[in-house]
Amino acid sequence: MNQVLSGKKVAVLVGGSDLFSGLRGISAATTRIKQAIKPWYNDVLAINYNYFLDFGKTLITAREYLQTVGPIKQLVLYGYSKGGEVALELARSLEQQVSVQLLVTIDIANGPWSDKINRSIPANVEKVINVFQSNPNLLRSRGAAVYASENTAIRNIDLTGARIHEEKVTHSNIEMLMAHQVIGWLRGEQPVHG
């Protein structure tokens, strides 16, 4: 893999599916995460997945963005719901070129196809935090544990049936409920493992 000693700290954030064909835009939680981590990175890209009209565009946009930022010293990826699947695909597509220091995923899902998602982590990812809950929502979206090779530090956090701030964790609210924690992880202020 291409290891760059000098270069930029870059974050790519992929929000959940926009079921309104691009009209909703990036979720409030993904936007909050982006604003909170911007001072810690040279470049931050936040995009979301257009559920009905994407055709691979989100993945292409992220890859093209990474090609334009110049040498990368540190790369972190974040994804919620379908965005989590895109973040995984992005890490796989970069496997021979770039190391991913941290991958944070929140409830990786794809509606009724959530069980078909490839949840294996590629070898170029150093650390993974995967937060999930397994109760399906109306669209049948739900998360599950991810797995990796022995070289990747992995932390699966199962919040199935949990409550945060007195709210029952669901697929629809898990991103916002975890936003503060995600910000801490991406800023390096909170322990990634342990």
C-alpha positions in Angstrom: 0.0 0.0 0.0 1.0 3.6 -0.7 2.0 5.0 2.7 2.5 8.8 2.6 4.5 10.3 5.5 3.5 13.9 4.6 0.1 14.8 3.4 -3.4 15.7 4.4 -5.7 14.4 7.1 -8.9 13.6 5.2 -12.4 12.4 6.3 -15.2 11.1 4.0 -18.6 11.0 5.6 -21.4 9.1 3.8 -24.9 9.8 5.2 -27.9 7.5 4.9 -30.2 7.1 2.0 -32.2 10.1 0.8 -35.5 8.5 -0.1 -36.7 11.8 -1.6 -34.5 11.6 -4.7 -32.0 14.1 -3.6 -34.4 16.7 -2.1 -33.6 15.9 1.5 -29.9 16.3 1.2 -27.4 15.3 3.9 -28.9 14.3 7.3 -28.8 16.7 10.3 -26.6 14.2 12.1 -24.0 13.8 9.3 -24.0 17.6 8.9 -23.4 18.0 12.6 -20.5 15.5 12.5 -18.9 17.3 9.6 -19.1 20.7 11.2 -17.7 19.4 14.5 -14.7 17.6 12.9 -13.7 20.2 10.2 -11.0 21.9 12.4 -9.3 18.5 12.9 -8.9 17.7 9.2 -7.5 19.3 6.1 -10.4 18.1 4.0 -13.9 16.8 4.8 -16.3 15.5 2.3 -19.9 14.8 3.4 -22.3 13.2 0.9 -25.4 11.1 1.0 -26.8 8.2 -1.0 -29.7 9.0 -3.3 -31.7 5.8 -2.9 -33.6 5.7 -6.2 -31.1 7.5 -8.5 -27.6 6.7 -7.2 -26.4 4.1 -9.7 -23.0 4.1 -8.1 -22.6 7.9 -8.1 -21.9 8.2 -4.4 -19.0 5.8 -4.5 -17.6 7.5 -7.7 -17.9 10.9 -6.1 -16.0 9.8 -3.1 -13.2 8.2 -5.1 -12.9 11.2 -7.4 -12.7 13.5 -4.4 -9.9 11.5 -2.9 -8.0 11.7 -6.1 -8.1 15.5 -6.1 -7.0 16.2 -2.5 -3.4 15.3 -3.0 -1.3 13.1 -0.8 -3.2 11.6 2.1 -1.5 11.1 5.4 -4.5 10.0 7.3 -7.9 8.8 6.0 -11.0 8.2 8.1 -14.3 7.0 6.7 -17.8 7.3 8.3 -21.1 5.9 7.1 -24.6 5.5 8.3 -27.2 3.0 7.0 -26.7 2.7 3.2 -23.9 5.2 3.6 -22.1 2.6 5.8 -22.3 0.1 3.0 -20.8 2.7 0.6 -18.0 3.5 3.1 -17.2 -0.3 3.2 -17.2 -0.4 -0.6 -15.0 2.7 -0.7 -12.5 1.1 1.7 -12.4 -2.0 -0.5 -11.9 0.0 -3.7 -8.9 1.7 -2.1 -7.3 -1.5 -0.7 -4.2 -1.4 -3.0 -3.7 2.4 -2.8 -4.5 3.9 0.6 -4.7 2.8 4.3 -7.8 3.7 6.2 -6.8 4.5 9.8 -10.4 4.5 11.1 -13.7 3.3 9.7 -16.8 4.2 11.7 -20.1 2.7 10.6 -23.6 3.2 12.2 -26.3 0.6 11.5 -25.1 -0.5 8.0 -28.3 -1.3 6.2 -30.1 -1.5 2.9 -33.8 -2.1 3.6 -35.0 -5.6 2.9 -31.5 -6.4 1.5 -29.7 -5.7 4.8 -28.9 -9.4 5.3 -27.2 -9.5 1.9 -24.6 -6.8 2.7 -20.9 -7.9 2.6 -19.8 -7.0 6.1 -16.2 -8.1 5.8 -13.6 -5.4 6.4 -10.7 -5.1 3.9 -7.1 -5.5 5.1 -6.3 -1.8 4.5 -8.5 -0.7 7.4 -6.6 -0.4 10.6 -9.5 0.2 13.1 -13.2 -0.3 12.9 -16.0 0.9 15.1 -19.4 -0.6 14.0 -22.4 0.5 16.0 -25.6 -1.4 15.2 -29.1 -2.5 16.3 -30.8 -5.5 14.7 -34.5 -4.5 15.0 -35.8 -3.9 11.4 -37.6 -0.6 10.8 -40.6 -0.2 8.4 -38.3 -0.5 5.4 -36.6 -3.5 7.1 -33.3 -1.7 7.5 -31.2 -3.0 10.3 -27.5 -3.4 11.2 -25.3 -6.4 12.2 -21.8 -7.1 13.3 -18.9 -6.7 10.9 -15.8 -9.0 10.8 -12.3 -8.5 9.7 -8.9 -10.2 9.3 -6.7 -10.6 12.3 -4.8 -7.4 11.4 -7.7 -5.1 11.9 -8.7 -3.9 15.3 -12.5 -4.2 15.4 -15.2 -3.1 17.9 -18.8 -4.1 17.3 -21.2 -2.2 19.6 -24.7 -3.8 19.7 -27.4 -1.4 20.8 -30.3 -3.7 20.1 -33.0 -2.9 22.7 -30.8 -0.1 24.2 -31.9 3.3 25.3 -29.9 6.5 25.0 -31.1 9.6 26.7 -34.3 7.7 27.5 -35.0 7.1 23.8 -35.2 3.5 22.5 -32.5 3.1 19.8 -34.0 2.5 16.3 -32.6 2.5 12.8 -34.1 5.9 12.3 -32.6 7.7 15.4 -29.3 5.8 16.0 -27.2 8.2 13.9 -28.3 11.3 15.8 -28.1 9.4 19.2 -24.5 8.4 18.4 -23.4 11.7 16.8 -21.6 13.0 19.9 -19.7 9.8 20.3 -18.8 9.6 16.6 -17.5 13.2 16.8 -15.2 12.2 19.7 -13.9 9.1 17.8 -13.2 11.1 14.6 -11.5 13.9 16.6 -9.4 11.4 18.5 -10.8 12.6 21.8 -12.4 9.4 22.9 -10.9 5.9 22.9 -11.6 4.0 19.8 -11.3 0.6 21.5 -11.7 -0.7 25.0 
